[in-house]
């Protein structure tokens, strides 16, 4: 049985995925984003430090649990299967810690989550409504929980906006985003009115989508501001309709953003230094790949290349990728490799016990790890001499908790203007780009005093907000903390890889 809130406050949480102070302040200078400004003027705001790496999966999971990734076990979008080194998608339900929403539910509060990333499959909560975020495998209502919520939503909307609009001209892209924002707002309006939650949360992914597409230079583009404005408009209408004077509003981003001019291809760097080994066919594959890229692949328009890859079955797409990249790895001779064969935001030492086929022994592990770290720290831009990585950190210096052993052995912190991409692309060490990327410094804004100061950690924000509002949390038994589903089916994994590709996280 649900209970009424023990305090006079309800809490409304609005997530602006990838929102950054640089963009917000530029918007305010132009008289835009008035509803976010109104929240900020009533209370407290500051920089919200994200996880390392500052990406969606670990960041939102850390916010939801109030725990370090070393405790909840979500370190990225994908992990590596130790039996054959395949990348494996990781759904939110594989976290090893309960969310604070589950603890609220156990205490008897009503909660509602709308398109919050890494909430699929939804937790089986008694007094809650959950519409999973873009980690749900399709845009149908099937994953919404519970069944009566799903049935009610079916009368209001036909789908849940989870996929990023196809890349196109700015006016067309922004129009499709506005349609998705309107659809998300309708879902929120229906669920707030029908479930009357004590704690409500929605995440808008539109700032993140627009950042990757539009923010290629230091100047904040008008198109990015328009994406922010669409979210501000929707948030303002929801606040006007549902938030009372005594209620509390919290706005946050899971990480910040910045333009990137250079990608570092970590796999190629490790190959050149002898830490990653190609097969004998792999060396030839590199030469073939370069020729194919020049003569065939790059003569196709980018939309045609993307459409071709999206229409291929996963197995065919993987074979095509290996041919185009010349990416054939001799895993038995490889001592270190990128932790995710797409973004490559960490490095794994290929040794026992985690990787039985790996050549690195326990006695060699620390030496190899230190050598790889030294190699990456020493990488510099040839012309300017500036470092490409601000830091390369051992996992135990970043994380704490029982899941640390599952993290990449080294975490990479790119320098401003740099990113990592194409984890197993052997054709080049770096590539010039003009694209939006992530940084740790995100945003928090509240309409009351949280007492966190000007800089806060993302894992502290939700516990502090709930405590400040007077909510009581029930500690759960160890056996109740993790969902541990079997993971995605083959079809679901293919769909999720398509979404990561649409956002530019993998090729």
C-alpha positions as CSV (number, residue, x, y, z in Angstrom):
1,X,0.0,0.0,0.0
2,X,1.4,3.4,-0.9
3,X,1.8,6.1,1.6
4,X,1.5,9.8,1.5
5,X,4.7,11.8,1.6
6,X,5.9,12.5,5.1
7,X,7.0,16.0,4.1
8,X,5.0,18.8,2.3
9,X,7.3,18.4,-0.8
10,X,7.0,16.4,-3.9
11,X,10.1,16.1,-6.0
12,X,10.1,16.6,-9.8
13,X,13.4,15.7,-11.5
14,X,14.1,16.8,-15.1
15,X,17.2,15.2,-16.8
16,X,18.7,17.1,-19.7
17,X,21.1,14.5,-21.1
18,X,24.5,16.0,-21.9
19,X,23.5,19.6,-21.0
20,X,26.4,21.9,-20.5
21,X,26.8,25.3,-18.8
22,X,28.5,26.8,-21.8
23,X,25.4,26.3,-23.9
24,X,23.0,27.2,-21.1
25,X,24.8,30.5,-20.3
26,X,24.9,31.4,-24.0
27,X,21.1,30.7,-24.1
28,X,20.6,33.0,-21.1
29,X,22.6,35.7,-22.8
30,X,20.2,35.6,-25.7
31,X,17.1,35.6,-23.5
32,X,16.4,31.9,-24.0
33,X,15.7,29.0,-21.6
34,X,13.5,31.1,-19.3
35,X,12.1,28.2,-17.3
36,X,15.5,26.8,-16.4
37,X,16.5,30.3,-15.4
38,X,13.4,30.6,-13.1
39,X,14.4,27.3,-11.3
40,X,17.9,28.5,-10.9
41,X,16.9,31.9,-9.5
42,X,14.9,30.3,-6.7
43,X,17.5,28.0,-5.3
44,X,21.0,26.5,-6.0
45,X,23.0,25.5,-9.0
46,X,26.5,24.3,-9.8
47,X,28.7,21.9,-11.7
48,X,27.8,18.2,-11.4
49,X,30.9,16.0,-11.8
50,X,30.1,12.8,-13.8
51,X,31.6,9.4,-13.7
52,X,34.8,8.3,-15.5
53,X,34.2,7.8,-18.3
54,X,31.4,10.5,-18.6
55,X,28.9,8.4,-20.6
56,X,25.2,7.6,-20.3
57,X,25.2,4.1,-18.9
58,X,27.4,4.5,-15.8
59,X,26.5,8.1,-15.2
60,X,22.7,7.7,-15.0
61,X,23.1,4.4,-13.1
62,X,25.3,6.2,-10.6
63,X,22.7,8.9,-10.2
64,X,19.8,6.4,-9.8
65,X,21.7,4.2,-7.2
66,X,23.7,6.9,-5.4
67,X,26.6,4.4,-5.8
68,X,30.0,4.3,-7.5
69,X,30.3,2.2,-10.6
70,X,32.6,-0.1,-8.6
71,X,29.5,-0.9,-6.5
72,X,26.8,-1.1,-9.2
73,X,28.9,-2.7,-11.9
74,X,27.9,-0.6,-15.0
75,X,31.1,0.7,-16.6
76,X,29.9,1.4,-20.1
77,X,27.5,0.5,-22.9
78,X,29.2,-2.8,-23.5
79,X,31.5,-5.3,-21.9
80,X,33.8,-8.0,-23.5
81,X,33.0,-11.7,-23.5
82,X,36.1,-13.3,-22.1
83,X,35.5,-16.5,-24.0
84,X,35.8,-15.0,-27.5
85,X,36.4,-11.2,-27.0
86,X,33.1,-10.2,-28.5
87,X,31.5,-6.9,-27.4
88,X,28.3,-7.6,-25.4
89,X,25.6,-5.0,-24.7
90,X,24.9,-4.4,-21.0
91,X,21.3,-3.5,-20.1
92,X,20.5,-1.4,-17.0
93,X,18.9,-4.3,-15.2
94,X,22.4,-5.9,-14.8
95,X,23.3,-3.4,-12.2
96,X,24.4,-4.9,-8.9
97,X,22.8,-2.3,-6.6
98,X,19.2,-1.3,-6.1
99,X,18.1,2.1,-7.3
100,X,17.0,4.7,-4.8
101,X,13.6,4.5,-6.6
102,X,13.3,0.9,-5.5
103,X,14.1,1.9,-2.0
104,X,11.5,4.6,-2.1
105,X,9.0,2.0,-3.4
106,X,9.8,-0.3,-0.6
107,X,9.1,2.5,1.9
108,X,5.7,3.0,0.2
109,X,6.1,6.1,-1.9
110,X,4.7,6.4,-5.4
111,X,7.3,7.1,-8.1
112,X,7.3,7.5,-11.8
113,X,10.2,7.4,-14.3
114,X,9.9,8.4,-17.9
115,X,12.6,7.5,-20.5
116,X,15.4,7.4,-17.9
117,X,18.3,5.7,-19.6
118,X,19.5,2.3,-18.3
119,X,16.2,1.4,-16.6
120,X,15.5,-1.6,-18.9
121,X,14.2,-4.0,-18.0
122,X,12.1,-2.0,-15.5
123,X,12.3,-2.9,-11.9
124,X,9.2,-4.6,-10.6
125,X,8.1,-1.9,-8.2
126,X,4.8,-1.9,-6.3
127,X,3.7,1.7,-6.5
128,X,5.6,3.0,-9.5
129,X,5.2,3.6,-13.2
130,X,8.2,3.1,-15.4
131,X,8.7,3.9,-19.1
132,X,12.3,2.7,-19.8
133,X,14.7,4.9,-21.7
134,X,16.6,4.4,-25.0
135,X,18.2,1.2,-23.7
136,X,14.8,-0.6,-24.2
137,X,15.0,-2.5,-27.5
138,X,12.2,-0.9,-29.4
139,X,9.8,2.1,-29.3
140,X,6.7,0.0,-28.5
141,X,4.9,0.2,-25.1
142,X,5.7,-3.4,-24.3
143,X,8.5,-2.6,-21.9
144,X,6.4,-0.1,-19.9
145,X,5.5,-1.2,-16.3
146,X,3.1,-2.2,-14.9
147,X,0.5,-3.6,-17.4
148,X,-2.2,-1.1,-16.5
149,X,0.2,1.8,-17.1
150,X,1.0,0.3,-20.5
151,X,-2.7,0.0,-21.3
152,X,-3.4,3.6,-20.2
153,X,-0.5,4.9,-22.3
154,X,-1.8,3.1,-25.3
155,X,-4.8,5.4,-25.3
156,X,-2.5,8.5,-25.3
157,X,0.5,7.6,-27.5
158,X,1.4,5.0,-30.1
159,X,5.1,4.8,-29.3
160,X,7.8,5.8,-26.9
161,X,10.4,8.1,-28.5
162,X,13.7,6.2,-28.0
163,X,15.6,6.4,-31.2
164,X,17.6,9.5,-32.3
165,X,16.3,11.2,-35.4
166,X,18.2,10.3,-38.5
167,X,21.0,12.7,-39.2
168,X,19.8,15.3,-41.7
169,X,19.7,19.1,-42.2
170,X,19.3,21.1,-39.0
171,X,15.7,22.2,-39.6
172,X,14.5,18.6,-40.4
173,X,16.5,17.1,-37.5
174,X,15.2,19.7,-35.0
175,X,11.6,19.3,-36.2
176,X,11.8,15.5,-35.6
177,X,13.3,16.3,-32.2
178,X,10.4,18.6,-31.4
179,X,8.0,15.8,-32.3
180,X,9.7,13.5,-29.9
181,X,9.8,16.1,-27.1
182,X,6.0,16.7,-27.6
183,X,5.4,12.9,-27.4
184,X,7.5,12.6,-24.3
185,X,5.6,15.5,-22.7
186,X,2.3,13.8,-23.5
187,X,3.6,10.7,-21.7
188,X,4.6,12.8,-18.7
189,X,1.4,14.6,-18.6
190,X,-0.7,11.5,-18.6
191,X,1.4,9.6,-16.0
192,X,1.7,12.6,-13.5
193,X,-2.0,13.1,-13.7
194,X,-2.9,9.4,-13.3
195,X,-0.2,8.1,-10.9
196,X,0.2,11.2,-8.7
197,X,3.8,10.4,-7.9
198,X,5.6,11.6,-4.8
199,X,8.8,11.5,-6.9
200,X,8.7,12.0,-10.7
201,X,11.6,11.9,-13.1
202,X,11.9,12.3,-16.9
203,X,15.1,12.4,-19.0
204,X,15.2,14.3,-22.3
205,X,17.9,12.9,-24.6
206,X,17.6,15.7,-27.2
207,X,20.5,17.9,-25.9
208,X,22.8,14.9,-26.3
209,X,21.6,14.0,-29.8
210,X,22.0,17.6,-30.9
211,X,25.4,18.0,-29.3
212,X,26.9,15.1,-31.2
213,X,25.5,16.4,-34.5
214,X,25.9,20.2,-34.3
215,X,28.6,21.2,-31.8
216,X,31.8,21.0,-34.0
217,X,33.5,24.3,-33.1
218,X,34.0,26.4,-30.1
219,X,31.1,28.6,-31.1
220,X,27.7,27.4,-29.7
221,X,25.5,26.9,-32.8
222,X,22.0,28.2,-33.0
223,X,20.7,24.7,-33.8
224,X,22.0,23.4,-30.5
225,X,20.3,26.2,-28.6
226,X,17.1,25.4,-30.4
227,X,17.3,21.8,-29.1
228,X,17.8,23.1,-25.6
229,X,14.9,25.5,-26.0
230,X,12.5,22.7,-27.0
231,X,13.3,20.9,-23.8
232,X,13.0,24.1,-21.7
233,X,9.5,24.8,-23.3
234,X,8.3,21.3,-22.4
235,X,9.7,21.4,-18.9
236,X,8.1,24.8,-18.4
237,X,4.6,23.5,-19.4
238,X,5.0,20.5,-17.0
239,X,6.1,22.7,-14.2
240,X,3.2,25.2,-14.8
241,X,0.6,22.4,-14.9
242,X,1.8,20.2,-12.0
243,X,4.4,21.8,-9.7
244,X,2.9,23.6,-6.7
245,X,4.7,26.3,-4.6
246,X,5.8,23.8,-2.0
247,X,7.1,21.3,-4.5
248,X,10.8,20.9,-5.4
249,X,12.3,20.8,-8.8
250,X,15.8,19.4,-9.7
251,X,17.3,19.7,-13.1
252,X,20.5,17.9,-14.0
253,X,22.7,16.5,-16.8
254,X,24.5,13.2,-16.6
255,X,27.6,14.8,-18.0
256,X,28.7,18.0,-19.9
257,X,29.7,18.5,-23.5
258,X,32.4,20.1,-25.6
259,X,33.5,20.1,-29.2
260,X,36.1,17.5,-30.4
261,X,38.6,18.1,-33.1
262,X,40.7,14.9,-32.9
263,X,39.8,11.3,-32.3
264,X,42.6,9.0,-31.0
265,X,42.3,5.4,-32.3
266,X,43.6,3.5,-29.3
267,X,43.7,0.2,-31.0
268,X,46.1,1.5,-33.6
269,X,48.3,3.1,-30.9
270,X,48.5,-0.2,-29.0
271,X,49.2,-2.1,-32.3
272,X,52.1,0.2,-33.2
273,X,53.6,-0.2,-29.8
274,X,53.4,-4.0,-29.9
275,X,50.8,-4.4,-27.1
276,X,48.0,-5.5,-29.6
277,X,48.9,-8.2,-32.2
278,X,47.4,-8.6,-35.6
279,X,47.2,-11.9,-37.4
280,X,49.4,-12.5,-40.4
281,X,46.3,-11.8,-42.5
282,X,45.7,-8.7,-40.4
283,X,48.7,-6.9,-41.7
284,X,47.6,-7.6,-45.2
285,X,44.1,-6.7,-44.2
286,X,45.3,-3.2,-43.2
287,X,46.7,-2.7,-46.7
288,X,43.6,-4.0,-48.3
289,X,41.4,-1.9,-46.1
290,X,43.2,1.3,-47.0
291,X,42.8,0.5,-50.7
292,X,39.1,-0.4,-50.3
293,X,38.4,2.8,-48.3
294,X,40.0,4.9,-51.0
295,X,38.6,3.1,-54.0
296,X,35.1,2.0,-52.8
297,X,33.9,2.7,-49.3
298,X,34.6,6.5,-49.1
299,X,33.3,7.1,-52.6
300,X,29.8,6.3,-51.3
301,X,28.0,9.3,-49.7
302,X,27.9,9.1,-45.9
303,X,24.1,8.5,-45.8
304,X,24.5,5.5,-48.2
305,X,27.3,4.0,-46.1
306,X,25.2,4.3,-42.9
307,X,22.1,2.9,-44.6
308,X,24.0,0.0,-46.0
309,X,25.5,-0.9,-42.6
310,X,22.1,-0.6,-40.8
311,X,20.4,-2.9,-43.3
312,X,23.0,-5.7,-42.9
313,X,22.5,-8.5,-40.4
314,X,24.9,-8.2,-37.5
315,X,27.1,-11.1,-38.6
316,X,27.4,-9.6,-42.1
317,X,28.0,-6.1,-40.7
318,X,30.8,-7.5,-38.5
319,X,32.5,-9.2,-41.4
320,X,32.2,-6.1,-43.6
321,X,33.7,-4.0,-40.7
322,X,36.6,-6.4,-40.4
323,X,37.3,-6.2,-44.2
324,X,37.0,-2.4,-44.3
325,X,39.2,-1.9,-41.2
326,X,41.6,-4.8,-41.6
327,X,40.8,-5.6,-38.0
328,X,42.0,-9.1,-37.3
329,X,43.4,-9.6,-33.9
330,X,45.6,-12.4,-32.6
331,X,44.1,-12.5,-29.1
332,X,46.7,-15.1,-27.9
333,X,49.5,-12.6,-28.5
334,X,47.6,-9.4,-27.6
335,X,48.6,-8.1,-24.2
336,X,46.3,-5.0,-24.1
337,X,43.2,-3.9,-26.1
338,X,40.5,-1.2,-26.0
339,X,37.8,-2.0,-23.4
340,X,35.0,-1.2,-25.9
341,X,35.7,-1.9,-29.5
342,X,33.8,1.3,-30.4
343,X,34.4,4.3,-28.1
344,X,37.6,2.7,-26.6
345,X,37.4,4.7,-23.3
346,X,39.5,2.2,-21.4
347,X,42.1,-0.4,-21.9
348,X,42.0,-4.1,-20.8
349,X,45.1,-6.1,-19.9
350,X,44.6,-9.5,-21.6
351,X,45.5,-11.8,-18.8
352,X,44.3,-14.4,-16.4
353,X,42.0,-15.0,-14.6
354,X,39.6,-12.8,-16.4
355,X,40.8,-13.8,-19.9
356,X,42.0,-17.4,-19.9
357,X,43.4,-17.2,-23.4
358,X,45.4,-14.0,-22.7
359,X,49.2,-14.1,-22.5
360,X,49.8,-11.8,-19.6
361,X,50.5,-13.7,-16.3
362,X,49.7,-12.4,-12.9
363,X,53.3,-11.5,-12.3
364,X,53.5,-9.5,-15.5
365,X,50.2,-7.7,-15.1
366,X,51.3,-4.6,-13.3
367,X,54.4,-4.0,-15.5
368,X,52.3,-4.3,-18.6
369,X,49.6,-2.0,-17.2
370,X,52.2,0.7,-16.3
371,X,53.9,0.4,-19.7
372,X,50.5,0.9,-21.5
373,X,49.7,3.9,-19.2
374,X,53.0,5.5,-19.9
375,X,52.6,5.0,-23.6
376,X,49.2,6.7,-23.6
377,X,50.2,9.5,-21.3
378,X,53.1,10.3,-23.6
379,X,50.9,10.7,-26.7
380,X,51.1,14.3,-28.0
381,X,49.8,16.3,-31.0
382,X,52.8,16.3,-33.4
383,X,52.4,20.0,-34.4
384,X,51.6,21.6,-31.0
385,X,53.1,19.1,-28.6
386,X,50.0,19.1,-26.5
387,X,49.0,15.9,-24.7
388,X,46.1,13.9,-26.1
389,X,45.1,12.5,-22.7
390,X,44.7,14.5,-19.5
391,X,45.3,11.3,-17.5
392,X,45.4,7.6,-17.7
393,X,44.2,6.0,-14.5
394,X,44.3,2.6,-12.9
395,X,40.8,1.4,-12.2
396,X,41.3,1.2,-8.4
397,X,42.2,4.9,-8.4
398,X,38.8,5.6,-10.0
399,X,36.4,3.1,-8.5
400,X,35.7,1.5,-5.2
401,X,33.5,-1.5,-4.4
402,X,33.0,-5.2,-5.0
403,X,32.7,-4.8,-8.8
404,X,36.0,-3.1,-9.5
405,X,37.6,-6.3,-10.9
406,X,35.0,-6.1,-13.8
407,X,36.1,-2.6,-14.8
408,X,38.7,-1.8,-17.5
409,X,42.2,-2.0,-16.1
410,X,43.0,1.6,-17.3
411,X,40.5,4.5,-17.7
412,X,41.3,7.2,-20.3
413,X,40.6,10.8,-19.7
414,X,41.0,12.7,-23.1
415,X,42.4,16.2,-23.0
416,X,40.1,19.0,-24.1
417,X,39.3,18.7,-27.8
418,X,40.2,15.1,-28.0
419,X,38.2,11.9,-27.8
420,X,38.6,8.2,-28.4
421,X,37.0,6.3,-31.2
422,X,37.3,3.2,-33.5
423,X,38.8,1.0,-30.8
424,X,40.0,-1.6,-33.3
425,X,40.5,0.6,-36.4
426,X,44.1,-0.2,-37.5
427,X,44.2,2.2,-40.4
428,X,45.3,5.4,-38.5
429,X,46.3,6.6,-35.1
430,X,44.2,9.8,-35.1
431,X,41.5,11.4,-37.3
432,X,40.3,15.0,-37.6
433,X,36.7,15.6,-36.8
434,X,34.3,18.4,-36.0
435,X,31.8,16.8,-33.6
436,X,30.3,17.2,-30.1
437,X,31.7,15.0,-27.3
438,X,31.4,14.6,-23.6
439,X,33.2,16.0,-20.6
440,X,32.8,15.3,-16.8
441,X,31.5,18.7,-15.9
442,X,27.7,18.6,-16.1
443,X,24.9,20.7,-14.6
444,X,22.6,20.7,-11.6
445,X,19.9,23.3,-10.9
446,X,17.4,23.2,-8.0
447,X,14.7,25.5,-6.9
448,X,15.8,25.2,-3.2
449,X,19.0,25.1,-1.3
450,X,20.6,21.6,-1.4
451,X,23.7,22.7,0.5
452,X,26.0,20.9,-2.0
453,X,28.1,24.0,-2.9
454,X,29.2,24.9,-6.4
455,X,30.6,21.5,-7.4
456,X,28.9,18.2,-6.6
457,X,29.4,14.5,-7.4
458,X,26.7,12.8,-9.4
459,X,26.4,10.0,-6.9
460,X,25.6,12.4,-4.1
461,X,22.9,14.4,-5.8
462,X,19.8,12.2,-5.5
463,X,20.5,11.0,-1.9
464,X,20.9,14.6,-0.9
465,X,17.8,15.7,-2.7
466,X,15.6,13.0,-1.2
467,X,17.0,13.6,2.3
468,X,16.4,17.3,1.9
469,X,12.8,16.7,0.9
470,X,12.2,14.5,3.9
471,X,11.8,11.1,2.1
472,X,12.6,8.0,4.1
473,X,14.5,5.1,2.4
474,X,14.3,1.5,3.2
475,X,17.6,-0.4,3.1
476,X,17.2,-3.6,1.1
477,X,18.7,-7.0,1.7
478,X,21.7,-7.9,-0.3
479,X,19.6,-10.5,-2.3
480,X,17.2,-7.7,-3.4
481,X,19.8,-5.3,-4.8
482,X,20.6,-6.6,-8.3
483,X,18.2,-7.5,-11.1
484,X,20.7,-9.6,-13.1
485,X,18.6,-10.4,-16.2
486,X,19.9,-12.6,-18.8
487,X,20.7,-9.7,-21.0
488,X,19.6,-8.7,-24.5
489,X,18.5,-11.2,-27.1
490,X,20.3,-11.2,-30.4
491,X,17.7,-9.0,-32.0
492,X,17.7,-6.6,-29.1
493,X,21.5,-6.3,-29.1
494,X,21.5,-5.5,-32.8
495,X,18.9,-2.8,-32.2
496,X,21.0,-1.3,-29.4
497,X,24.1,-1.3,-31.5
498,X,22.2,0.6,-34.2
499,X,21.3,3.3,-31.7
500,X,24.9,3.6,-30.5
501,X,25.9,3.9,-34.1
502,X,23.3,6.6,-34.7
503,X,24.8,8.6,-31.9
504,X,28.3,8.1,-33.2
505,X,29.5,5.9,-30.3
506,X,30.5,3.0,-32.5
507,X,31.1,2.7,-36.2
